[in-house]
């Protein structure tokens, strides 16, 4: 880009200068387009570096206006302002790069850089007579500022890997070399108007690099947020949701760690961490992380904190930057998603409203996870309660069975014995009446025996599990007239009393269902060991499930499955029903081996 349009210090306009007007107007139009693009990006994302870029290109457009004014008027004042604004443009581009890559903050000594262009331009235009002495420092300042800007973007590329940063760095390096040809070529009328066209190429390349940076940030940010959003749709325990929320941010450029800070009963703590923050949980954030969290809890907005301390001098917990996204629950800020790293704002080109909406979605996911966890705890409590109720039910049935057998049954037996003694000395008429009483007494004793067997299978106490199951199947076959088969190992590992009773009751219920619903000719009972479980199956060759799919019958609790499932699940087992119309039904019960005690 030219600094002067003069030969030596002769301020007259060369005749060839008019040929520059078309190229200068074209460059001005392109520069104003870049101003509009950067201003739109600043308005859209409210990021300061877009404002700096808009300022830089606006100054560059004013610089072109100054040189056009000089071409038309030949007034030295326009040449002076052309040089001043050219220097300011270079500084604005350098400032935009530093703010973008490092979150640069303003320092008072920067005013010295701002004052250099107007001071030196005054000396060069109005006080020096030597052209090279006047143009050299200004050209060198402009070239070094442009080179430094390219170096900033190159370092950013090395840190995070960015194609847009590469385009910007290469364009700026070449442009800095192009500045150096001014004193020997363009100021002497060479490359006219090709110097303008070369500047236009560099401007277009820089505009392309800026747009690539924005697209890269949007792509990476949206990819991360999409991963977060998909993870938020899963219903899992709270700790699993936290782990899933902390993984995607680690894929962002420059991010080294992420953590979740949550408020509980007015007290805040780090609930989980990943990356560099993996050792943070149960501790309080410090340094830049603490500043970011405290700010976002107060403002309810995403906050980005920059630490200007050199890396080698940073204390534990201090990072180049820390970003905190507010987490909302019930309309209030309930915590923050904390991100730390060694590059700048990881959500560079994402709208703040988008990030706030993400925080609301995260809060909803955490609330859902908390609700899911509390529901799971309540379900476990209900399972324990159901298991305890089943255990108490069996204990009560056992007590009643024992009382009926030991007390009521013994009383009936004693009464029958006395009636038998009385019959031996009774008359014929009395003997007939006593026979009727004895028959009623036998019926009552059988009834008590049946009740006690229903309350507590005596076969289990007398024979053990496998013989009791075989005897039950044998009795069922004799009573029903169905052909029965039993397949079982010679022995099985010891089970708890509750498990043996549950299996016996399951077989009772399964055989009862076959008799009532199956219309079968045969039934097969199998007992086997499978992967640490004892499996009991009851299969018939009947007409299949009545009126519905087996799983539907199971969900509705038909065929005695509800009570069976309560018993089996209380022991850590499962109940399944399989079958199809015309193919019979198979009931499968699985119980863990070992001494399974109800909780």
N, C-alpha and C positions, 0 to 999 in steps of 0.2 A: 504494500500500500504506500503511495508516495507521501512524503512529508513536505516537500517543497515543490513548487513549479517555477523554478527560476534557475538561471545559469549564473553561477557565481553569486553575487548579491544584486544583480540587475533585476529590479522588480517589474520590468515591462513584460507584457504577456506575449509569448512567442506566437507567430502566426499559426503554427501547427496546433496550438492549444485548442482551437475550435473543434478539431477532429475528436477531441476527448469527450465532447459533450454527450454524444449518444451513448457511449459506453458508461459514462458517469451517471446518466439518468437511469440506465438499465440497472446499474449496481445499486443505486438508491432505491429503486422499486423492490429489488430482491431483499435489500436490507430491511426495508419497512415490512415486508412479508415475514421476515424472521422476528421482527419486533412483535407483530401481531400473534405469531405462533407462541412465543415465549410468554407474552402477556396472557394469552388464553390458558396456557399451562399453569401459570401462577394463580389465575382466578379459579381454575378448576381444582387445584390441589393445595393451594396456599402454602407452598414450599418456598423458602426464601431464595434458594438458588435460581429458581425460575424468574423471580423478580430481578436478581442480579443479571441474568442473561438478557432479559428484556431491556434493562438499563444499558447494558453494554452495546446491544445492537441499536438502541435509540441514539446513543452517543455517536455511534459509527455513522448513522444516517445524518445526524447534525454535522458531523465532520465532512461528509460528502457535500452537504449544502454549503458549508463554508468554502470548500474548494471551488464549487460552481460559482459562488458569489465572487470569488477572487478572479476566476476566468473572465467573468462579465465586467467587473469593475476595476480590476488591477489594484485594489486598495490593500495596502500591507496589513491592515487590521484583520482582514479575512484570512490571510496567510498565517497570522499569529494565532488566531482561534482554531484554525485547521490543525496546527501542531499541538496546541493545548488539548483539544478534544481527542486527537489521535492517541496521545498518551493516556488520557483518562479512559478511553475505550479499552486499551490494553490492560489497564489496572482493573477495570470492571470485569473483563473476561477472566483474569487471574483470580479475582475475588469470587466469582461464580464457581470456578473450579474448586477452590479451597473450601467454600461453604458446602458445595455438593459432596466432596469426598471426605471432609474432615469436620464439618460443622464449625467452621472458623468463626470466632467472635472478634468484634471490633476492638482494636487497641489504639490508644491515643497516638502512639508513634507512627501509625499508618498515615497520619496527616502529612508527614514529611514526604511520603510517596505521592500523595495527592498534590502537594505544592510544587513538586519538581517540574512537571510539564509547563505550568504557566511561568515559573521563574526562568527556567532555561530557555523557553521559547522567546521570552522578552529579550534575553541576552543575545540569542542567536539571530533574531530578526532585526533588532534595532541597535545592537552594540558591536557585533563582530563583523569583520570584513572578510575573514577567511572562510570560504564555503565549507571545506572539509572539517574545519574546527567547529563550525556552527552546526553542521548536519550530523557529524559523527556521534556525539554523545546521545542525541535524540534518537538516531537510528539504532544505536546499540541498546539504549533503554527499551525501545519498542521491541527489538528482537529478543532481548533477554526475558522480558515479561511474557512474550508469546511462547518462548521456549520453556519457561518455568510452568506456564499453564499446561503445555503438552506433557511435561514431566509429571505433573500432578495426576493427570488422567492415566498416564502409563502406570504409575504406582497403584492407582485404583484398580486397573485391569489386573495387575499382578496379585492383588489382594483378593479379588472376588471373581475374576474372569469375566470380562465384559467386552463384547464385540463393539458396542457403541463407544466405549472408552478407547479402544484401539483406533477406530476411525478418527476420533477427536485428536488423539495423541499424534498420529501420523500427519494429519492435516496441519496441526499447529506447528510441528517440527518443520515441515516444508515451508509453511508461511513465514516462520521466523527466519529461514534462509532467504526467502524472497524479499524480506525487509532490507536485508543487507545489500541488495543490488541497487538500492535507490541512489546513493551518491554518484555511482559510476554509470548508471544506465538511465533510469527513468527521469532523474533530475536534469539530464542532458538531452532529453527528447527521444531516447531510444525506447523501444517497446511501446510506442504510443500508437494505438490505444490498447495493445496486448497486455500491458500491465494490469489494466482494469479487468480485462477478461480473466486473467489469472487470479486476481482477487475474488472475482465472482465465483470461480471454481472452488476456491478455498471456503468461501462463505457457504456455498451449497453443501460442501462436504461437512462443514461444521453443523449446519442445520440437520443434515442426515444423521450425524453422530448423536445430536441431542435427541432426535426422535427415536433412535435406536435405544438410547439409555432409558427413555420413558417406556418404550415397549418391553424392554427386558425387565424393568422393575414391575410393570403391570403383570407380565406373564409370570414372573417368579412369585410375586405377591399373591396373585389370584390362584396360582397353583397350590401355594401353601394354604391359603384360606379355604380352597376347595377341599383339600385333604382334611383340614380341621372340620369343615362343615360336614363331610361324609362321616367322620368319626363321631361327630356330635349326634348323629342319627341312631347310633347303636346304643342299646340299653344294656349297660353293664354296671358293675360295682363302681363306687366313687373312685377308688384308687386306680382302677383300670382306665376310667375316663381321664383322669389326670395324666396318666402316662401317655395316653394317645394325644392329648392336647399339647404336650410338651415336645413331642418328636418332630412334627412338621416344621416349626420355626427354625430348627437346626439346619434345614436345607437352604435357608435364605443366605445371600452373600454376606460374608463377614460375621455371621452369628456364631458364637462359641458356646452359648449356654442359655437355657430357659428355665423358668421357675414359676410356680403358682403361689401367690400370696393371697390368703383368705382371711376374712374377718369372722370371728366366732364370739358371740356374746361381748362385743365391744373390744375384743383382743385380737390382734393380728399375728399371724405366723406363716412361715413358709411351709406349705403342705406337701410339695413335691418338687423335684428338680431334675434336669437332664443336662448332659454335656458338662461344662464347667460348673454348673450349678447343682450337680448331682449330690455333692456333699453338703448342700445348704439346708435341706429339710430339718425342721425343728430348731433352726437358728433364725436370727433376724438379719435382713439384708443390710449391707454397709456400703459406704462410698457412693458411687454414682447410682448403684441399684437402689439404695435407700432413698436418695433424692428423687429418683423417678417415681418410686412407689408412693412416697409421701405427697408428691405433687398431683398425681393422678387420682388419689383418694380424695383430695380436696376439690379439684376442678371437675372430676368426672369426665375428663377428656384424655385422649392419648397424649403422653408426655415423652419427650426425647431429651435426654441429658447428656451433654458432652463434657468429657474431662480433658483439659488442656495440659495436664501433667505428662511429661515424657514417659514412654513405656517403661524405661529402666528405673524411673523414680516412683512408679505407682505402687501403692500399698495393696495388701490383700483386699480384694473386694472392689477395687477401683479399676474401671475398664474405659476404653476409648469412648464408648457410649453405652447408655442403657435406655431401653424403651419400655414403657409400661402401658398396657392396654387395659382400660377399666373393665371389670366384670360386674354385671348388673344382676341382682336378684330382687324380685319384688319391686322394681323401680328404683332401687337404691344401689349405690356402689358397694359391693360386697367383697371386693378384692381386686387383684390385678394380675395379668399375665406379663411376666417380666422377661425381657430379652436383653442379653449383654453380648458384646463382641468388640472387634477391633476395626470396624468400618463405620460408616455413618448410618443414619436412619434406615432400617431395613424395609420400611414401608414407604419408600421415597415417593412413589407415584400413585398412592392409593388415597382415595378421598377419606377425610376424617369421619364423615357420617358412616361410611362403610365400616370403618374400624369400630365405631361405637356400636353399630348394629351387630358386628361380630362379637363384641363383649356381651351384648344382651343375649345372643344365641349361646355363648359359652355359659353364661349364668343359668339359662334355662336347662342346658345339658347337665350342669352340676346339680341343679335342683332335682332334675329327673333322676340322676344317679343316686342322689341322697334319698329320694323317695323310694327308688328301687332297692337300695340297701336296707332301708327301714322295713320295707315290705318283705324282703328276704329274711330279715331277722324275725319279723312277726310270723312268717311262714314256718321258720324253724321252731319258734316257740309253740305254734299250733301243732306242729308235728310231735314235739316233745310232749305236749299236753295230750294229744291223741294216743301216743304210745303209752303214756302213764294211765290214761283211761282204760285202754285195752288191757294193760297189766292188772289194774285194779279190778276190771271186769272179770278177768280170768281168776284172780285171787278170790273174788266173791263167789264165783261159780264153784271153785274148788271147795270153799268153805261150806257152801250149801250142799254140795255133793257129799262131802264128808259127814255133815250133820244128818242128812237123810239116810246115808248108809249106816252110820254108827249109832244113831239114836232112833230115828223113825223106823228104819228097817229092822233094827233089833227089837223094837217094841212090837212090830207086826209079827216078827218071827216068834217072840215069846207068847203073844196072844194065840198064834196058830198052834203052838205047842200045847198050851193049856186047853184049847178047844179039842185037840186030838185026845188028850187025857180024859176029858169029860165025855167024849164020844164012846170010849171003851165001856163006861158004866151006865150009858144012857139007854133008855128004851128005844124001841124001833122007830117010833114017831119022832122022838127027840134026836135020834141019830140022823134021820133025814134032814131035819132042820140044821143040825150041826154040820152035815156035809155041805149044805148050801152056804153056811157061814164060812166053812173052810175054803170053798171054791172062791168066794168073794175075797177072802184073805189072800189066797194065792194070786188072784188078779191084782189086788192092791200091791202085793210085794213085787210082782212083775212090773207094775206101773212105776213103783219107786225105783226099781232097778233101771228101767228105761230112762227115767228122769235123771238119775245120777250119771248114767252113761252119757246123756246129752250134756249135762253140766260139766262133767270131767270124764273123758274117756278112760275107763278102767283098763282097757287094753294097753294103753300107753304105760300105765304104772305096772301092769302085770307082765307084759311081753316086751316092751321097748318099741321104738319107732317103726322099723321095717316089718316086724311080725304084725304089729297093729295095723299097718297099712294093708298088708296082704289079707289079714282077717276081715278088714272092712270091705275090701273088694270081693272077697269070697261070699260074705253075707249078702252084699248087694246083688251078686249074680244069682244066688238062690232065691232071693225075694222078688227080683225083677224078671227073672227068666232070661236075661241077656247073656250072651257069651262074653266072658271076661278073660283078659290076659294081663299078667303083671310081669314087668321086667325091672329088676332091681339088682344092685350089687349085693354081695354077701354081707357087707357092713359099710357104714358111713361114719365119718368123724362125729364126735359128740356134739350135740346141739343143746342150747338152753331149753328149759321147760317151755318157755313161751314159743320158741321156734318149733318144737315138736308139736305143740298143740295147734299152732297156726297151720302147719302142713297137714295135720290130721283134719282140721276143720275145712281147709281148702279142698281136700279130697272128698270129704263128705258133701260139700256144696257142689263140687263138680259132678259127682255121681248123681246127686239129686236133680241137677239140671238135665242130665242125660235122661233120667227117668221121666221127667215132666215135659221136656220140650223136644228131645232129639228124634223120637220115633226111630230109634236105631235098632240094629240087630246085634251089634257087638260094641264093646268098649275096651280100649287098651290103656293101661296105666304104666307109665315108665318113670323110674327114679334113676338119675345118673348124676355124676360129678362132672362139672364143666367150669374150668378157669376159676377155681376157688369158690364155686357156688354149688349148692345142691339144687338140682332142677327136678321138679315134679310136673309131669304132663298127663293130661286126661284127654284122650281123643276118641270120638265116636264116628260111626259111619252113617249117621242119620241125615236128616233133610237140610241141615245147615242152620245158620242163625235165623231166628224167627223175625222176619219183617224188617230187619235193618242190618247194616254192616256190623261186624263184631266190634270194631272200635267205637261205633256209635252207641251200641248197647253198653259198652264199658263206660263211655262218658255219661250215659244216663243213669248208670248205677243199677241196671237190670240184672237179673239172674244172680242176685246175691253178691255181685262183684264189689259193691261199695264196702260192705263189712269185711269181705275178704281182703280188699286192698288196704283197709285200715290196719288190719293185723300184719300183713306182709310188709308194707312200707314202714311200719313202726320198727321193724327188724332190719331195715335197710335193703329189703328185697323188692321185687317187681312182680306185677301180674299182667299177663297179656292174653288176649283172646284172638284166635285166628280161625278163618274158615270162609267158605263161600256156599251159596245155596246149592243143595244137592251133593255137597262134598263133605258134610259133617263139620264139626267144630272141634278145635283143640284149645284147651286151657293150659297155659304154661306159667308155672310159678317158680321164681328163683329166689333163693335165700342164701346170704353169705355163710360160708362154713365157719366153724368155730363157735365159741361161747358168746353169742350175741345177746347182750343184755339191753333191755329197753332203758332209755335214758330217763 
